[in-house]
Amino acid sequence: MSGGCGCGGGKGGSGGCGSSKKAEAVLDIAPVAAAQFEALPVEPAAADDAPAQLIASSEQEWPIVSVNEVLITPEAMAQELQYHPAESREEAVFLAARALVIRELLQQRITELGVSLEIGAGENEEEAATRLLLEREVKVPQCDEESSLRYYENNRGRFHSAPLLAVRHILLECAPDDAEARSLAQAQAQILLERLAEFPGSFAELSVKYSACPSKAQGGSLGQISKGQTVPELERQLFTLAPGLAGKPLESRYGWHVISVDQRIEGMPLPYEVVSTAIRTQLQQGVWQKALVQYLQTLIGAADIRGIHLQGADSPLVQ
C-alpha cells in the first residue's frame, strides 16, 4: 500500500495526497485547456460484427485455418494467443486466429502490389509495409469544419469544463483481497459517519486518529479535486455527491472512505473554439476506423479463407 491512497487530494489543499497512480481512460478526447468532456462514439476496429465462429471439431486442439491455401500454423496461434485475453479459451483462439488471418491477408496484398519499403522511426519491416499499404489503399475523407460544428451543436451537453470539489476524507485502509478486513473497515466507516452526523466539528480530530492518508495532517483535507485526479472507482462515486457529509462510506481499492464535500463548483459549457480540434480529431478517427473495417472486409470477401468464418464484402479490390 506504499503508493498512497489514490484519492487525488492534496497536502495543504494543493490537490494530491502522495499517490503516483493515475486514472486510466479509453478513447477519451485529450483535455483542452484543462477541460474534460465525454469521448465521442467510435466505430469498433474489428474485421467483423459476426459472433466468434471457428470451423473445427471438438477433438482438435487447434483449428485448421488457411488463407488462400497458406496454412496458419498451430505454433503461430499458440504464440498469438497471449495477446487476446478472453472469457473462454474458445473465444481467445478465435480472436488469435482472426488476427493472424488479417495479418496474412495484408502480407499477401503487400506482396501482390509490390509495396516498396520506407521504414520509419520505431518501425520494423512488416509494420512499415502495412502502413504504406493502408496509406495507399484506404482512402479516408477529411472531416470538415461544417461536420465538426454540427456535431458540437447536436452534442453541447458533452462539452463542459470539469467540476471541482473541495473534499475532506478519512481513509480506513485495507487490502483489496482481504474480505474480512474490508468488512470490518466498512463497519468502522459507518460508525464514524454516525459520529460525524452527531458532531460535525469532529472531522479533523477523527481524521488524525483514524485515517491512513497523509492528508490527515490537514484534517483530512484533499484540496480541490477535478476529474482524473483519483482512482476511477472512487471518482465515479465522488462526483455524484452533493455538498455535505456523504450518506455512506465510499469504497476504493485502498479501502473505505468517509467523505465530506465542503464545496462543489459545477463545470461551465465550453465554446466551440476550445474543443473544435479535439472534435475533428475524434471524428476523423471514427472515419478512419470505419474505412479500415470496410477495407479488411473487402480483403476477406476476395480471399479463400477456410477454418474460420469472418464477415467479408463482395465488392472487388481496385487494382
N, C-alpha and C positions, 0 to 999 in steps of 0.2 A: 504493500500500500504506500510505497515511498513516492509515488507520482503525484501526491496531493489529492484533494477531494474531488477535483474536476468541476467545481461549482462555477468557476469563471469569475468569482468575486475578487475583491482586491484589498490589499493592505492599504490602510489609510484612505479607503474609498477609491482606489485607482483602477479597480476592475480586474483583479487577478488574485487567486489565493494559492499560487505556487504550483498549480498543475501544469504539466507540459503537454497534456493531451488536448487535441482539438476535435471539434465535432466534424464528422465526415459528411460530405454532400455528394449526391449523384445527380448529374445533369442540371445542376444549379447554374444559373447565369452568374458570372462573377460580379461581386458588388461594385457599383459605380458610385464614386464619391460617398463611400460609407453607406450606400443604400442597399437594401435587400428586397428582393421580390421573388415570387414563385417561379419555378422553372417552367418554360414553355413545353407543350406536348411535343414529343419527338417520335417519329416512326421507328419501330424496332428494326435494328440492323441484323435481321435474320434472313436466311435464304428462303424460308417458307413459313406459312402460318399453320400448316397441317400438323396433326398430332405426331409425336415421335413414332416412327414405324420402321423397324428393321425386318427384312425378309430373311429369316433364318430359323432353323428348327431349334427346339429347346435343348437338343443334345449338343449343339455347337457352343464351344466356349466363346468363340469369336465369329461374327457373321462373315460370310464370303462376299465382299464388296469389290466391284470393279468399275472403272471409268474408262469407256472406250477401249475395253479389253486390257486396261492396265490394272493389275490387282492392288488393292490396298492391303498391305500385309498385316497379319496379327501383331507383329512386333511394332509396327507403326501405330496401331490402335492402342496397344498397351502403353506406349510412350506418351501418346496424346491424351490418354485418359486422365492423367493427373491435372490437366488444365480445365477439366469440366466437372466440377463437383455437382452432384445431383442427389435427389432423394432416394434413387434406386440405381443399382448397377446397370440395369437395362437402359434407363434414361441417359446415364453417363456415357455408355457405349454408343448410343445413338448420336449424342452430341459430338463425341470424338470422331465417329465415322463421318458425320456430316461435315465437320471442319476439314477433315482430310480429303473428302470428295471435292469440296470447294477449292482447296489448295491445289489439288491435281488438275481441276478444270482450268484454273488460272495459269498454271505452269504449261499446260498443253496449248492454251491460247497464246501465251508468250512465245512458245516455240513456233507455232503456226505463223505468227505475224513477224517473227524475227526481230523482236524488240531489242534494240541496242541498249547496252548498259551505260548509265551515267550515275555512278554511285555517289549518293550524298553523304553528308556527315552523319555518323552513327548508324548507317545502313549496312546490311550485308547484301550480297548479290541478289538473293531472292527478294528481299524487301524492295530493293531498288527497281528490279524488273517489274514487280507487282505495282509499284507506284506509277511507273511510266506507262504500264498497260492501262491502268484506270484513268490516268490523265488523258490518254489517247481515246479511250472508248466510252467512258462515262461522261456524257455531256450534261452539265448542270446549269439550268438557267439562273441568273443572278436575281436575288431579291431586290426590288426597287424601293424607293422612298415611299411610294404610294402603298405598297403592301405592308411595310413596317408601320406606317401611320395608321392604316386601317386596323391592324392588329392591336395597336395601342388604344385606339378609340373603343374597340369592342371588348377590351380586357383591362379597363382602367383600374379595377379592383386589385389586379396583380402587382401594380407598380406603386409602391409606397416605401418610405423610409422605415427602418425597423423601430419598433417601440423600445423604450428604455425603462428599466425597472430599477428602483433603489431597494435593495434587498438585504435583510439580515437572516442568518440561518444558524441552526445548531446541528452539527453532523454527528450522528451516532454510527460510528464506523463498524463495518463487519464485512467479512469476505463474501463475495458473490455466490460461492458454492457451499456456504455454511448455513444450512436451513435453520438449525436451532438458534444460532446467533442472530440470524435475520429476524426470526420470530420474537426473540427477546428484545432486540433493538426497536422493533416496531411498537411493542408494548410500552417500552420506556418512552418512546417519542410521543405516544398518545398521552401518557401521564404528564409529560412536560407541556403538551398543548393545553391540557386541563388546568395545569398550574398557571400558565400564561393567561388563559382566559379569565382567571380569578385575580391574578396580579400582573397586569400588563407591563408594569415598570420593571419587572424582574428579568427581562430578556438578556441583558448584558451579564447579569450575575449568573444565570443558568448556562449561558454560552461559555463563560470562563470555566465553569465547573464541569460541564459535560461534553462540550464539542471537541471533536478530533481535528477540526480545521484550524489552520493558523489564524484565520480571521477572528478567532475568539479573543485575540489580543485587542481587537477593536470592537468588542462586544458583539461579535458575530456579523459585523457589517461587511458586505461584499462590494460596496460602492454601487455604481451604475452598471447594469448588465444589459447588453444587447444580444441579439441572436448570433449564434456561432461562438459564444464565449464559454459555454458549458457543454457537458456531455449530452448527446441527443435525447436520451431517455428522461433526463431531468428537464431539459429545455422545453420539451413538448408539454410537460405539466406546468412548468413555471409561468409560461407566457399566456396561460389561460386564467391566471389568478387575478382577482380584483384586489385593490389596496386593502391592507389589513392582515390579520393573522390568518394563515391558511387553515381551513377547517379540518384537514387531515394531514398526516405526515406524507412526504413525497419520497419515493424510492429511487435510488440510482445504483449503479454498480458498486459505489463506495459505501452504501449503507442507507440509512433513513435520515431525512432532513426535516427539521421543524423550521418552517418558513414564515417570515413576516415581510410583506411587501409594503414598504413605507411610502413609496410614490410610484405612480405609473404614468409615463408620458407616451401617448399614442403616436404612432408614426404618421407622417404627413404625405399626401399624394405627391408623386414625383412628376415634374414636367417632361414632356416628350424629349426635349433636347438632352436631358440627362441619361435617358435609357435607350435612345434610338440605336446606338451602336450595338448594345447588348441584344436588343430585339432582332436586329438584322443578322447578327452572328448566329443566334439560335435558330431563326427561321431558315437561314442558309444551311445550317447543319441538318435540319429536318429534310430539306430538299435533297441534299447530298445523300443522306441515308436512304431515302425513297428511291432515288435514281440507282444507287448501288444494289438495292434489293432487286429492282427490275432487271438490272444487267445480269446479276447472278442467276435469276430465274430464266433468262434467255439462254445463258450458257447451259443450264441444266436441261432445258427443253430441247436443245440441239444435240445433247450427248446421249450415248448409250450407257446408262448407269444401272447396274444390277446389284441386288442385295440390300438396297435401301430405297425407300420411297421419299422423294423430295418433289415439292411443287415447282413446276417449270412453266415457261411461257412458250407458245408455239411460234412466235414471230422469229424469223431467222436473223442472225447477226449480219450487220452490214460489213462487207469485206473492205 
